Amino acid sequence: MWLALGIMILSSWLGPALVGAQVESSLILISTELDVQADAFGGESPVVRGELYNHGTEAYSHISISVEAYDRDLQLIGDGFGFLVDACGTALLDYALPPGRTQTYTAPYELFDGGEVAQVKLSVDAKAVAWEAPAPVEAPALQRFSEGEAVMLEWLDEQTLIYGVGCDGDVFTELDWRRYSLADHALSEIEHPDAQQVTPEMIARSDAALITQSGEQNPALFYRSQMTFPPAARRIVYQNDLHTIFSAEPDGGYKRLIHDKLHQHSLRGFTWAQKPGVFLAYYFGSYGEPVRFFIADVEGRLVSDRLEELPGSQTVPGLAPDGLAALVGRRQGDMSAYYWQYAFGGEDLLFEANLPGNNYPAPIVTPELIYLIRPIDDVPTLQCFDRSTRTLETISALPLRLTRESRAWAWLSPDGGKLALAANGVDGGAWWLNLSGGCGP
């Protein structure tokens, strides 16, 4: 069954006053707004953004949003179409919107002759499809505190954390940050504590927005810099337009080159050792590609061999507390296993295991324990490896629904008593659970 839905949006000289006329339907356009976005020629083009809510009992696929723009004489002067999108603006072409769910959409349109827009009409086409709710995962120890695409998180103490919702790969200042209290479940919107330090002067001084060949500044480059204010260290870390990794003082000055010749690699994130200032930068393109990495410190010193000299990992590496080794996953011959990859070469087998892909969280390594998240019988599962007894215990199944396009991350609280988990994509969210202080449920 195909469904068509229409809504009229009116604008006036006072600005885009959005007034909608909703017809009866299982799909409802909400939070609709007129906006502009960058086009391929360096200018701006109009776009409609909003959310689509399915309040029916069936799922809907093949969803498209058509746009028609009219002048004051009701003459058609522009049109376009759009789709449901994720937090990064990527079209969800194969996604079926389940009952009771809301998903964002983007619908750009083009004006034929540059006339003045008085009305914008939207219509939604969709196909009803059979849908069965996935079986719930039995994970009573987990508590969910966010439904959005959580992609960054920082523990402030054992009872408080902050997390950022938005597009994976965006600089932290572009995310929507919230503060969450585990004690009373209080949730509030905040600005990231380091956001005020990111000024135009600081960005210019760091060269995070510098076009290396021309020497000109392009503000868009900063948003791809993945600039990071590390825990327990003064200097910041980021990449430039050639993907060269630098560190700098918080004001952007006194830059130090850490690793260059990385232009062919895609930076996906940093993990930090317990030793202050030591980090692991990891790289991969799409799902299934090997994860390449190196270890360095914020003072500008490489702790490991260069990226091209270290063998890749099937999994995102977990950094050892002292920063001198990384826990990697590799398949060698007929055996899949976790290995210690030492910073300047050499490896030791830790234990055999079926390995997750590069979309799973990195292992968390402490002096006594290693926390692993990997699929067991196709269910993402949290396990704990005791480094002294070399025993592996299962803690809990996890409600992650990862695809080739989505990722998950995990963070240990400062005293090691709690674990936070986050995921992006249409089934994204954030959870936390208490740990027993040792291995076992």
MARLO-247430 format. One record per atom (N, C-alpha, C): x, y, z. Coordinates in steps of 0.05 Angstrom, whole numbers, plus 5000, padded with zeros to 4 digits. Each point is the difference from the previous one (the first is absolute). Last residue first. Example, Ala and Ser with C-alpha at 12.3 -4.5 7.8 and 13.67 -1.06 7.14 Angstrom:
REM MARLO-247430
525749555142;501650245001;498550225014;500648854999;498250245000;501850245000;
REM end
This chain:
REM MARLO-247430
558447685725;497650165000;499550145026;510149764967;497649865007;497650195001;510550295020;498749864978;497649845011;502750875053;501549784990;498649874977;496450755043;502750045010;501949774992;490550134975;500449885026;502750065012;493950644933;501849774998;500649905029;491450594950;502049965022;501749764994;495450614921;499549785019;502150005021;494950624911;502149965020;499349765017;497650534896;499249845023;502350005020;495750494900;502149985020;498949855025;497950094883;499250075027;502449995019;495849704890;502050105019;498950075027;496649644910;499649865025;501950095021;500550364913;497150025006;499349855026;510150374993;498249874982;497150015009;508949965067;498650194981;498249844981;503949845108;499949914972;498650214983;504849755107;498550174982;500249894972;502249815115;499949894973;498350184983;505649925104;498050144983;500449894971;502549635106;500650014972;497850144985;504549925108;497850014982;501050014971;505849975078;497749865010;497649994981;509450424998;499749734989;497549865008;503450935017;500849795020;499549724990;497950754942;502650055011;501049795020;493249674924;499950235019;502750025014;498849604899;500149915028;500050255018;496149814895;501850165017;499749905029;497549754885;499749955029;502150165016;494349924894;502350075016;499549935029;496249804888;499650025029;502650065014;494850094893;502349935018;499150025029;495949894887;499950125027;502349895017;497949744908;500250294999;500050125028;499149064981;502550084987;500450305000;494049645078;500049944972;502850074988;495149795105;501950134982;499849894972;495050035096;499249904973;501750144979;499949795116;501150144976;498949874975;498849835101;497850054981;501050154975;505249245067;499650294997;497950054978;503549195079;499350064972;499450304999;506649665078;497250064991;499850004970;507749655054;498650185018;497150034992;508349214987;497950164987;498550165021;510749624999;497349975011;498150184985;510749524999;498150184986;497249945010;511049885036;497349894997;498250214987;509650025035;499649944972;497449864995;504250385083;499249724998;499649914972;502950895016;501649845018;499349704998;495250694951;502849984990;501749825018;489350004976;501750055023;502949944992;490950304942;502349825001;501750085023;489150134964;502350095017;502149795001;490750334934;501549805015;502350135015;490050214942;502250115016;501349775016;494250004902;500249915028;502550125013;492749944906;502250145013;500149955030;496249294930;499050205019;502450155011;500449234939;498950234986;498850215019;504949235032;497549914987;498450234989;507050455043;499849715007;497349904992;506850934981;497649844996;500349715008;505050865049;500249854974;497549834997;506150705070;497349984989;500249874973;506450095097;499749954971;497050004993;507850285083;497249984993;499749994969;508049775077;499550094973;497049964995;507150105094;497849894984;500050114972;506650245069;499149745009;498149864981;503950894985;502249835009;499249725007;493950454928;501050105026;502349825009;494050224903;502149855014;500850155026;491849884920;500950185021;501949845017;496849904891;500249885027;501050225019;494550344916;502749905006;499949865028;490950044941;501850165017;502749875003;494649814909;499649945028;501950185017;499949954903;497950175010;499349955029;506549514945;501150265008;497850205009;498348935011;501150174979;500950275011;500349065058;498150194989;501350154976;502948975032;500550295002;497750174990;502348995050;498750114976;500050315003;507749445049;497250105002;499050074973;509549665065;498449974976;497150095005;508750415053;498249775000;498550004973;508750465016;498650025026;498149775002;509650174942;497349905000;498850035028;507850654960;499649765016;497149924998;507950654941;497349955010;500049745016;506750824943;499749765016;497249975011;503950994980;500249754986;499849765019;499650915032;502250004980;500449724988;492950155062;500250264987;502150004978;494749095025;501850195014;500750244983;491449305007;501850124980;501750215014;493849115032;501450245007;501850094978;490849414983;503050015004;500850265013;490849294975;501050265010;503049975006;494449394925;500850035027;500750295006;497149154924;499450275007;500650045029;503249244920;499550085028;499550305002;502849434923;497349925007;499250105028;507450544951;499449724992;497149945007;501550805045;502449904988;499749704994;494450965031;499649724991;502549924986;498150785081;501049924973;499149714995;499350945072;498849744992;500949944972;504450605089;498950004973;498749734995;504450705080;498649754997;498650004973;509250565031;497150014993;498949724997;509050585051;498949784984;497150054994;505250605052;502349874986;499149764984;495150645064;500350094972;502149864984;496349865093;502550154998;500550114972;492149485020;500150235018;502550164998;496549494913;500949915026;500250255018;493149944915;502750095008;500649915029;493849594915;499850105027;502850075010;495849944893;501849925022;499350125027;493449704917;501150255010;501849935024;498949224929;498550145020;501250275006;504149414940;497249974991;498250175018;510350284980;498449845018;497249974988;511050224960;497250085006;498649815019;511050204997;497949854986;497250095009;508650664998;498649825018;497949854984;505450684960;501849795008;498749805019;495950814965;500549824977;501849765008;498050705065;497649844992;500649804978;508150285063;498150144983;497849824991;504749735091;500850044973;497950164985;499450215100;500249754984;501450064974;498850705060;500649795019;500349734986;501351084969;498949744994;500849805020;499351095018;501749764996;498449764992;497050925025;501049984973;501849764995;494750295080;502450164997;501349984972;492349495030;499350284993;502450184998;500748934979;499250175022;499650284991;498948954952;501750245003;499250145026;498149074927;499950105028;501950235003;494049514913;502650065012;499550105028;494449414913;500250175024;502950075005;491549474932;502850085003;500250205023;492749204964;500450255016;503050045003;494349474918;501849995023;500250275014;490949774949;502750074993;501849975025;490449875001;501549774991;502950064992;492750784998;499849765016;501649774987;503650954972;497349885004;500149755016;508050575006;498150124982;497249905005;508450155072;498949814981;498050144983;507450175091;499150074973;498849764986;503950475104;499449774983;498450084975;507050335089;498350104978;499549764982;503050135108;500149834976;498150124980;505850445091;497649934985;500549814977;503950565098;500649804980;497449914987;500550645074;501150114975;500649804979;499549675102;499050264989;501450084974;497849005034;502350175002;499350274987;493949324992;499950115027;502450185005;496749954900;501149825020;499650115028;493950184908;502050115018;500849795021;495750104891;499649895027;502450085017;494950384902;502349985019;499049845024;496350054889;499850075028;502649975015;498149904903;497449935012;499850075030;505750254900;500150005029;497249955011;504449714905;497750145011;500149975031;507849984913;498749865022;497850185012;506650254932;498449784989;498449845020;506050745022;497850104984;498349784987;508250065063;497649855006;497650074982;509650355017;499749814978;497649815006;504450435088;499250114974;499749774980;500550255114;500249794979;498950124974;502150575077;500249735012;500349784979;502051145016;499149794981;500549735014;497950975047;502149794997;498949794981;498051125035;499349754987;502349814998;497550925046;502249815005;499349724989;491350595012;502750074995;502049775006;490150065015;500749944973;502950054993;495450065087;499450234984;500749974971;501749315065;497150054999;499350254984;509149514973;499050105025;497050064997;503749244937;500450285004;499150085029;502249124920;499050095026;500750295003;498149324909;501550195016;499050015029;499649384900;499250035028;501950195014;496549884892;502349995018;499050065028;494649994918;499749795020;502549975017;498050694934;501549774989;499949775019;496050825025;498649924975;501449774986;501650045104;499550224981;498849894975;499249645108;501249964974;499550254983;501149845115;498250034977;501549934974;500650175118;500949834978;497950034978;503850585096;497849894984;501249844976;504250215105;500050064972;497849874984;501449875097;499550284993;499650054970;497449125066;502250114984;499350274990;493949375046;502449995015;502550094984;492049794937;499949995030;502850005012;498250484903;500349745013;499550025030;496250504911;501350095025;500349765018;499050104888;499449875025;501550135023;496750064886;501550135022;499049895027;498049794901;499749835024;501750105023;498450374907;502649985013;500049805023;493050374936;501049734995;502649945015;495550845005;498049815008;500849714993;505550754976;500049965029;498049785008;500550304910;502049815007;500149945030;494450684959;498849734999;502149795008;502250954990;498849925026;498949715000;508250434945;497449894992;498649905026;509150674966;498449875021;497349914988;510050104948;497550135007;498649845022;508349764953;500450175023;497550155008;502049314928;499550294993;500750195023;501049025008;501350084974;499750304995;496049605079;503049985000;501250114975;491150285052;500549854975;503050004996;494950135098;501850104979;500149814976;495649965091;498350074977;501650114977;504049745083;498149784996;498250054976;507550535044;500049924972;498249764994;501750555084;500749714998;500449904972;497250905019;502749965011;500949714997;491150254976;502050114981;502849955009;493049755058;500049834976;502150104980;498650525077;501349745007;500149824976;495450814991;502850055003;501649745006;490549994995;501250034974;503050055001;496249445081;499350264989;501250024972;498549305085;500249984971;498950264988;499749825094;502850044992;500449994970;491649845044;500650285000;502950064992;496549095009;499150144976;500850294999;501349275069;502350114985;499150174976;493749545059;501750175017;502350134985;490549764952;502449855009;501950195015;489650195003;502250044981;502449855010;489649695021;502350165008;501750084976;489849525040;501650084977;502250195009;495549205062;499850284992;501750054976;495549215075;501250044974;499650294992;499449245090;499650274990;501550044974;499349215063;499249994972;499450284988;503849735089;497250074999;498850024972;509049665018;498749975026;497150064999;506250104925;499149725005;498449975026;501150864932;500749915027;498949725004;502950674911;498349805011;501049915028;500550804913;501249915025;498049815013;502150344892;498249975023;501549905024;501350474891;501049875024;498050015022;501250024887;498250095021;500749855026;507150234917;498149815011;498250145020;507550404953;497749984982;497949815012;508850175039;498450245003;497549994983;506849314997;498349985023;498250255004;502949644902;501550115023;498150035023;497749254928;499950295004;501750085024;498749084978;502150134984;499950305001;491249465017;502649885005;502150134981;490850495029;501349854979;502749905009;492750215075;500350124974;501449814981;499350205113;498349884981;500350144973;505849875100;499350164977;498549844980;501950025115;500149854975;499150184977;503449915114;498950164979;500349854974;499249725113;501449994974;498750214982;500549595111;499350214981;501549964974;501249495083;497150034999;499150204978;509349775022;498649744999;497050024997;505550804959;500649845024;498449754999;500850514922;500950215018;500849885027;499649564896;499249975028;501250245016;497249934892;502150055020;498949975028;497849814885;499249995028;502450055017;495549954889;502250075018;498950005028;494349764929;502549944987;502550075017;488249824993;502250085018;502649914988;489850144965;502649894990;502350115017;490149925047;501350124976;502649864992;494249835079;499049874976;501550104975;502549915113;499750164976;499049844977;501649645088;499550285007;499950184976;499348895042;500250174977;499550295008;504049085051;498050225002;500450194977;502748905030;500450244985;497750205005;500349105036;502050175014;500350274986;494449274967;498850155022;501950195014;498949484907;502350135012;499050185023;496549334916;499849995029;502650115012;495050244904;502449885012;499750015030;491849974923;501650165019;502349845011;495849874900;499849895027;501750165020;495850474912;502249815007;499649915029;491750284937;501850125020;502249795006;494850054907;499949865025;502150115019;494350244900;502250065020;499449855025;496950204888;499749835023;502450055019;496950804936;501449744998;499549845026;496850954936;499649845024;501249724996;503050944951;498849744996;499849855026;500551114963;501249785015;498449744994;501251174981;499349744988;501449785016;497251105016;501549775008;498949754986;500451164989;498449764999;501849765004;499551185011;501449745002;498049774997;501151134975;498349775005;501649755000;501051145013;501449754994;498249775007;499351154978;499049755012;501849774991;502450894978;497950075019;498949755014;509450374943;498449785008;498050095021;505250514915;499650005029;498049795008;506749904912;497750165010;499849985030;506549604932;500850175022;497750175011;499649304931;500850264990;500750205022;498049045014;500450014971;501150274991;501849485096;498250194988;500650034971;501349135071;501350204982;497950194989;501649295093;498550064976;501450234985;501149175086;500950244985;498350054976;498949435094;498850024973;500950264987;501549265090;501050244987;498950004972;497749505104;500150004971;501250264991;499049305096;500450254987;500049974969;494549375072;502650024986;500150274986;494049345078;500350264986;502850004988;492349195038;502750124998;499950264984;492649355018;500850145024;502750144999;498549214932;497850145014;501250135026;507149874922;498249835015;497850165014;505950134906;499450145025;497949845016;507749694927;497149995005;499450125027;508750094924;498949995027;497049995000;506950104928;499049735004;498749975028;504050834970;498449914977;498749735005;504350845052;499349735009;498249874980;507850844995;497349914994;499649705009;506650745047;500149794980;497249884996;503250705064;498750094976;500049794978;503149945093;502050104982;498850104974;494849585068;501150245012;502150134982;493149414947;501149965027;501250265010;491449914929;502950015003;500849935028;491349984920;500849975028;503049995000;496750504916;499749735012;500450025030;497250684906;501949915020;499249745012;498350814912;499149775016;502249925019;495950874930;502249835009;498949775015;497651054945;499249745010;502549845008;495351054964;502249835009;499049745010;494350724968;502650124994;502449835009;488350054979;502249825008;502750124991;491150585025;501449894978;502449835009;493450575051;499749715000;501149874974;500750935031;497949944980;499549714997;506950325056;497550115011;497749964981;507849294988;500150295006;497350095010;504548985011;498250174985;500550295008;504548915004;500150285009;498350174982;501248895031;499250194979;499950285012;504148925023;499750285006;499150154976;500348915044;500150184977;499550295010;503749025044;498650255006;500450194977;500448855023;501150244986;498350245006;501748865027;499050275008;501450224985;499948965005;499950154975;498950285005;496949365076;502550024986;499750164974;494849775103;499950124974;502950024988;493449415081;502550144992;499750114972;491649855070;501649874980;502650164997;492950275057;500649735009;501749854981;499451135017;498349774992;500949745012;503950925002;498249935023;498149784993;509750494967;498249784993;498349935024;506050924966;499149825022;498049804989;508450724966;497649854991;499449795022;505551024993;499949735009;497449874989;506750854962;498049945021;500249715008;503150844921;500949805019;497849955020;502250474895;498149965022;501049785017;505150744931;499549735008;497950005021;506150664921;498049965020;499549715005;509750414972;497549934987;497949955022;510550524982;498049885017;497449944984;511150054971;497850185008;498249855019;507649614954;500950185020;497950205009;499049264937;501450224988;500950215020;494549205018;502549904988;501750224988;493450235082;499749854976;502749934988;495650225105;502150054980;499549834975;491650295060;502349845003;502050064977;490450405058;501749994976;502349825006;489050075036;502950055006;501550024974;489549855054;501450084976;502850085007;493449285055;501150274998;501350044973;493549275070;500850084973;501150295000;496549315069;502450165004;501150104973;493649204983;500150175024;502650165000;492849304938;502450184999;499950195024;495548984987;499650295007;502650154998;494449004972;502550155000;499550305004;492949384993;501749885020;502750145003;490850524970;502049814990;501449875023;492850864967;500049765016;502049804987;502051044986;497849814993;500349755017;503351075018;500649715000;497649834991;504651034993;497349884998;500449704996;506550875043;499549754985;497149925000;507650855012;497349945007;499249754983;509050665028;499249744991;497249935010;506350894976;498049925019;498849744990;509150554975;498549754995;498149935022;502251044984;501649775002;498449754996;496850904992;501049985027;502049775003;495050174920;502350185002;501150005029;495249114974;499350284996;502550175003;496248884982;502050195010;499250284993;495848905011;499750284991;502350175011;497248904976;501650185017;499950284989;494249004994;500650264988;501550165020;498348894977;500050215020;500850264987;496848874977;500750274992;500050195024;500848874965;499450195022;500850284991;498348884965;500850274993;499050195022;502348874983;498750215016;501050274990;498948874969;501550254998;498450215015;500748865004;498350245000;501850255000;
REM end
